[in-house]
Amino acid sequence: MKTDSLPQKSFERNMNHNYMILNQPNFFHEQEEEQDYRVRMLLDNKIEGLLPVSDRTVNGESKYYYEINSLQSMDRVYAKEELDYQQLCTLLQGCIHLYDSLEEYLLDGSQVILKPEYIYLNMDSMEPYFVYFPEYESNARDSFASFIEELLRKVDHTDEQAVMLAYQVYRYTRNTNYVLREITQMMEQTKEDIPPQQQMPYESEDSYRQEAHYDDWDSISYTSSSPVEEQEEPKAENDTANIGKKDLKKAVMCFILTGIAAVLLAGCKVAGLYPLDEKQILYLYGAVSMSVMAGVIFLACYFKKKNRMKEIQELQEDRPLEKHGLVEYPSYYPEERAFEEVHSWEKEPVVQQQYAYGDTICLQQLPDREPYLSGRVNGEDITIRLDNLPLTIGKMTGRVDYVISDSTVSKIHARIEERNGAIYVEDLNSTNGTLRNGSMIGMNEPVLLQVGDELTIGRVNLRVCA
C-alpha cells in the first residue's frame, strides 16, 4: 500500500559506486503477480532528471539502489549557504524538466520525493537529480508548493533577482490550478526586469586523479593554498532601499521632461512665438500626456517592487530562517543506532604520551588547547583548526570551509561536527572514502574522533592533535 511516509534510508559504497538505499518491506512480494507498470518504467528506462536506480530483493524485502556518485544532497549544500538567482533558476528548471520527462513515460509526480535530503546536486553545474520511489504517494501540486516555500527560506535576500523570482513563484503556487510552464515565463520576465549580476567562476586546474573511471562529474579539481574564510553577509535591513531604484529614476525623469515641455509650451503660447495650428498643438498635448503616463507607470512599478520586498520581509519574520551552525540530520541516522558514550574534550585526562608525526609533536588533551588536525599536503604542513564547527573539507573552493588541493579528495569530501561535547567525522559521499585509523567509515554516518586518531581523506593523512 502506497503511503506519504518517507522510506527507510541507508547508504552503501562499493569499488565503483556510491548508493542511497531506500526500502519498503514486502513490496515485490505483494505485487509479484501484478507489478505496477511504473516500477518497470522506472527500472527499464533512464529518465532524465532522476537518479539512476536498480532494485534488489532480499528475504522478501525490496530495496531500491540510487546511484549518487559524486553528488551532494541539497540539504547538505545549503546548510550554511543561500540560493542566488542562477542557482534558483537551475533548481526550478530542473523541476520543470523533470515533470516533462515523466510525462513521456506515462508517469506523474506523485512518487517524486521533493525533500531537500532526497534531492542531489551536481556540484559543477548545480543541476538537481530527484528520487522517484514507487511506494511513495503524495499530492504533486502540494509537494511542489511546499518545496517552493523551502526555497524561499533559503534565498539570498541580498540578491534582488533571486528575491523577485522566488516570491513570484511562491505567490503563484499558492493558487490551486497553477501550471509549471508559467514559471519559465516568470524566470524570463525577472531576467528582463533586472540585469543579471556578475559572478566569479570557480578556479580550476588540470590534474590527474586516482578515482573510478565512471565519474565524470568529479573530474575537475579546485585549488587553494589556505582555508576559505567566510565573508560576512551584508545586512538585509536596507534591502528595500535598493529595490526599484531604476523605475523611480525613470519616473522622475519623465515628470521633469513633462514639466519642461509644459513650461516651453505655455511660454510660446503667451509670448506668441512659433504659432502652432490645432493639429500641432494636439500632437504636443499627446506627447506630454504620454510622458505623464510613462512616469505614472514607472512610479507604480517602483511601489509594487517595494511592496513585494516588504511582504517578503514580513514572511521571513513569520517564518524565521534556521540559525547557521550545527544542523541536525535525523534522517541519516537510524533510530536504533546509538552514539557511543563519550566524554567532552575538556574532560579528557591529561596524558604525557607523545605522538610523532613528521615534524609535528602531538600531545594528549591539554587544558588550555583546542583540538586540531595536522598533516602534510603536497609537501607542506597544514593545520586545520577545530574550534569553529561544523566544518566541511574538500577541494571545491567556495563550497567548503577548508580546501585541500589534492586529486584524490572529492569536491565536498567530509564534515566534522561537535555533538554533546565530542567531535565526530562524517564522509559526505566522497569517491575515495574517508578512513579513521585505517578503517573505512560509512557514508553519512558520524564516527567519533579522539586525540591521536589518524584520519585519511583521499590519500591525505591527518592526525587529531590537541
N, C-alpha and C positions, 0 to 999 in steps of 0.2 A: 504493500500500500504506500502510495506516494505521500510525502509529508513536507511541510515547510521548515522542519527542524534541520539544522546543519548536520552533515555526516561526520562520522569519526575520521580523524585526520592523523596521519603519521608520515614519516619521511624515511627514505632509503637511498643509499648510494652504492653503486657497483663500479666496476672498472671503467665503464663508458657512459653511464647515465646517472642523473640525479632525479629522483621521483618524489612527488607528493602522492600519497596513497589515501584514497577515500573509500570507505566501505559501508555497506548496508547489509546486515545479515540476511542470508537465505534468499537473496534477490533472484538468482538464476534458478534456484531450486523451485521457487514458487511459480516462475514464468517459463519453466522448462518446455512445456508443450506449446505454449503460445507466447513467444517472446515479443516484446514491444518492438515495433519497426524502428522506433527512434534509437534503440540500442544498436541495431545493425547499421543504421545510417551513421551513427557516431563512430563506431568501431571500424567500418569498412571504407570510410572516406576521410580525406584530410581537409577539414573545413577551416577556411581562413579566419583568423581571429580567435580560434580555440586552441588550448593546449593540446598537443598530441596525446592520445590516450590509448591504452590497451587494458584488457581485463584478464583477471586470473580468479579461479575459484578454488578455495582450499577448505575442505570439510564443510561444504555447503555454504560457505561464506564468500560472497562476491566482493572482489576488490578491484578498484579502478586505479591504474597507474598513470599519472600525468607527468610527462617529461617537463622538468623545469631547469634544464641545463643552462647555467649562466644567467638565469633570470632572477629578479628580486621581487618579493611581494610588495604591493603598493603600500601597505601599512608600514612596512619597514622603511621604504624610501622616503615617505613623507611623515615619519615620526617627528622629525625636528625641522623639516623643510616645508616651504609653502609653494603652492602652484603658481607659476607665472602664466602669461597669456598663451605662449606657444605650447606649454605642457598641457594646459587645459584644453586647447583645441585638439591636440593629439589624442587625448583621452576621449573626448566627445566624438571625434571622427572614428576612433576605434570602435566605440559602441554602435554608431550608425552602420559602419561597415559590417560589424558582426551580425546584426539583425538582418541585413541584406543577404549575407551569406547563408544564414539559417533558413531563409525563405526558399533558397534554391534547393535545399534538401528536405523540404516539407517539414521543417522543424520550427517551433516557436521559441520565445524567450523565457517561457515559464520554468525551464530547467537550468537556466543560467544563474549561477550564484553571484550576484552583484554585491559582493562584500570585499572591502579592501584587502583582507587577508587571503582571499581566494583569487585576486587579480594579480598577475605577474607582468613585470615590465622588462623590456629590452633596454638595458642601461645606456646603449649608444643612441637609439632613436626615441626612447621612452614610449615605444609602441606597446599597447596593452594586449595581453592574452588572457582569455577568460576560461572558466571551468564550466563545462556542461555535464551535469550529473543527473542521470536518468531517474533516480529515485527522489530527486528534489522537486517540489512543486510550489510555485509561488504565482502571485499576480504580477505579470511582467511590467505593467504600467506602474503599479505601486512600487515595485522594486527599483525601477529606473528613477522614479521621482525621489525615492529615499537616497539613492546613490548621488543624485544631483545635490541634494541637501548636504551630504557628506563633503562633496567637492566644494560647496560654497563655504564651508567652515575652514577648508584648507587653502583657500585662495589668498594670494599675497595682496593685501589691501593697499599696498603702495603702487601696485601695477594697475593703472586706470583701465587698460583694455581688459584685463582679467576680471576686474570687478564688474564692469559693464556687462560683459558676456555672461558671467556666472549668474548675475542677478536676473538678466533677461531670461535665461534658460530656466532658472528656478521659478520665476513667476509663471512662465509658460507651462511648465509641467504641473503646476497646481490645477490646471484645467483637466477635467476627466477625459476629454477627447483630443488630447494633443497628438501631433504627428511628428515622428522623429525627423523627417526630412526638412521640416521647418527650421530645425536647429542649424542646419547647414546655412540657410539664408541669414540667420542671426549672426553666425560667425563672419560671413561675408560683409554684412552691414556694419558690424563692430570694427572690422578691418578697415572699412572705408571711412568711418567716422573718426577714428583715432589712428594716426600713423604708428606703425609698429616701432617698439623700442629696440635699439641696437643691443645685441647680446654678444658677449665674448665667448667664442667657441672654446672647447676643451683643447688643451695642448696634447699632441700625440707624437709618438716616435716609432720608428721601425724597430722591431725587436723579435727575437726568436722566442719560442715558448715550449715548455715541456708538458703541454696539456693535450687532451684527446683530440684526434683529427676532426671529429664531428662538430666541434664547437667553433662556429664562425662568428657568433655574436661577441665572443670574448677574446677576439684576436687583436685588439688594439690595446697597447699599454700606455699609461699616463704617468708622467714623471713629475716629481717634486722632491727636492732635497731637504725640505723642512716640513714640519707639521702645518696643516692648513688651519690658519686662525679664523675663528668665526667672527664675521663682521657684525657690528651692532645694527639692528634693523631700524630704519627711520621710524619715528613716531607717527602714528596714524591720526593724531589729533587734528592736524591741519590738512588732511587729505581732501576734504570738501572744498578747501580754498583753491585747489588747482583744477577742480573738475569744471569743464565747460568754459575755460577762460577764452578760448578761441571764439566761441559763439558770442560771448559777451563783447569782445573786441569788435567783431563784425557788426553787432547790433549798434554799438556806439558809433562806429564809422558810418553806418547807414543814416543814423539820425543827424550826424554832423553834416554829411553831404546834403541831406534834405534841408537842413537849416540854411546852408549856404545857397542852395538853389532857390529857396523861398525868398531870401533876402535880395538876391540878384533880380528875381522876377518882379518883386514888389518895387525895387528901385527903378528898374527900367520902365515900369508902368507909370510910376509917379513922375519921373523925370521926362517921360515922353520919348525916351531914346529907343531906337530899334523897334518901331511899331510892328506888331505882330497881328496876323489875321486870326480868325477864330480857330482854324484848323491847327495852326502852330501853337496857339495857347492851349488847345486841347491836348496836344502831344506833351507839352511841358507839364501840365497838371497830371497827366497819366504817368510820366516819369517820376514826378515827386511822389505820387501815390504808391507806385511800385517800390520806391526806396523806403517809404514808411512801412509798407507791408513786409519787406525783407528784414527791416530792423526788428519788427514785432516777432517775426518767425525765429530769428536768431536769439532774441531775448527769451522766447518761450522754450527754445531748446536748452538754453543755459539753465533756466529754473527747473526744467524737467530733469536734467542730469544732477543738479544739486539735490533735488528731492529724492532721486534714486539712491544717491550716496547716503543721505540721512536715513532712509529706510533700511539700508544695509547695515549701517552702524547700530540702528535700533535692534535689528535682528541679531547682531552679534552680542548686544547686551543681554538679550533674552536667552541666547544660546552661546555662552562664553566658550572661547576656544580652550582646548585642553592645554594645561601647562606643559611647557617644554621640559624635557628632562627624562627621568625614568618612566618608561611606558610599559605597562604590563600587557602581555600577550597570552592570556589564559588558554586560547585555543591551541597553542603549540604544545602544551604540556598536558598529558593525560592526567585525569583526576587521581588515578590510583598511584601515580608516581609521586613520591615524597622526596623533597630535598634532604640531603644528608644534614644531620645536626652539626652545626659549625659554630665556631667562636668568632667574634669580631677581631679585626686586625689589632685593635687596641688591647685586647685581652690575651694575645698570643704571648707565651712565655719567652723571655729573653734567653737565647742560647748563644754560646760563644762560638759554635761551629761556623766555619767559613767555607764558601763555595768558590772555587777558582774558575773563571770563565774568560779566557783571553787575558786582556789587561784589566778586567773588571773584577773586583772583590765584592761578593755579595754576603751580607750578614743576615742572620735571622732578625725578626722584627725588633727594631729599636723604638723606645717610647716616643721619640721626637722625630721619627722618619716616616714618610709616606711610601707605600709600595710603588714600584715602577717596573717596567720591562727593560731589559738590557740585552743588546746583541750587536751583530755586525751585518751590514748590508753593503755589498759591492766594496768590501774592504774598509768601510768606515763604521766607526762605533755609533750606535744610536741609543737613545734613551726615550722611552715612551712613559710619560707620567700618568699615573692612575688616580690623580686627586680630583679629576673632573669627569665623573662617569654619568651616563653611559658614553662609551667611546667606540666608534667603528674604525676598522683598519682595512685598507685595500689600496689599490693603485690608481683609483679614479679621482683625480683632482676635482674638488668641488662637491663631491658626493660622500666623502668620508672625512672623519676627524683627523686621522693620521695616515699619510700616504707613504707606502713602501714601494719603491720603484724596482720591481723585480718581475720577470716574465712569468714566473710560476704563481704569483699572487693574483687572485681574482680582483675584479674591479671593486666589489664590495665583498670582502672575504670573511671577516669575523667581527664580533661585537663583544665588548667587555662591559659588564654592568655590576652594580652592587645590589645585593639582596640581603636584608636582615643583618647588615654589618659584615657580610662576607662578599668576596669577589668571584664572579662566575664568568666563563667564556662560552660563547656560542659560535658555531660555524654557520655562516649565512649562505648556505647553498653554494659553496665555493667548488671550483672544478677539481683542485688537487687536495682539498680537505685540510683539516686542522688537527694536529696531534698534541696531546698532553702526555709528557713523559713517554713518548714513543707509541702511544695508543691512539688510534683514530677515534675522534669523538663524533657522535651522531649529529646530523643536521638539525639546527634549531632546537637543540637540547642543551640546557645550561649545565656546565661542568665546573665544579669547584676548583679554584686556583689557590695554592698556598705558596708561601715563600719557599724558594728553592725549586719549584716546579719548572720544567722545561717545556716551552710552548713552541711548536713548529707550525709556521704559516707558509704554505707552499714549501719552499726549501730554506726559508729564513728561520734560523733558530734564535729564540729569545728565552731569557730566564727571568723568573719573577724574583725581584730583589726588594729590599727594604732598607 
